[in-house]
């Protein structure tokens, strides 16, 4: 297995897999693969944590959630179902730029702007902590430090605690819910 991971890692280091064209790939289901993403964002293969960040980044880049609510690793020729306990990704940091737009850093290192296309929501399964909707039907839940940092940006808008990001405004009053 280590030789296979070494080969994958070498291929990953040669390419930018940040945003492959998943919307163009529609292979038939190849089956299930024993990969599970835990509620705290750990990726497990056959019950053991995947230690190589480059492999997690690669898998995250080809992950999508389909209309059936299931998660799949997708390539042009294969589609493998995996298990996700709660949300596949974790927001590890949040920053506000000079123009007032919030930028979220994910556990894969990818950065996403909070906007109408990538809105915030509250996750009742973890006490109303914020999450963010991402491309390809994915979501990320905020880690505790990122959640506390996000709350620091909260302000009162029309009598409701809210978060502004550029022209977008998201309520933190219990609205939203799991996507």
GIDA-V491913 format. One line per field, one symbol per residue. ss: DSSP state (a for helix, b for strand, c for the rest). psi: psi as a letter, one per 30 degrees, with the letter a starting at -180 (. if undefined). Layout:
ss=???
psi=???
//
This chain:
ss=caaaaaaaaaaaaccccccccaaaccccccbbbbbbbcccccbbbccbbcccaaaaaaaaacbbbcccccbbbbccccbbbbbbccccbbbbbbbbcccccbbbbbccccbbbccccccbbbbaaaccbbbbbcaaacbbbbcaaaaaaaaaccbbbccbbbbbbccbbbbcccccccc
psi=eeeeeeeeeeeeffljgeilieffjhllkfakkikkjlfggkkkkhfkkjfjeeeeeeeefgklklffflkkkklffljkklkkedkflkjflklklfggkkkkklfffkkkkkaffilllkjffhggkllkkllggllkkkleeeeeeeeffklkjhgkklkkjbfkkkkhgflbak.
//
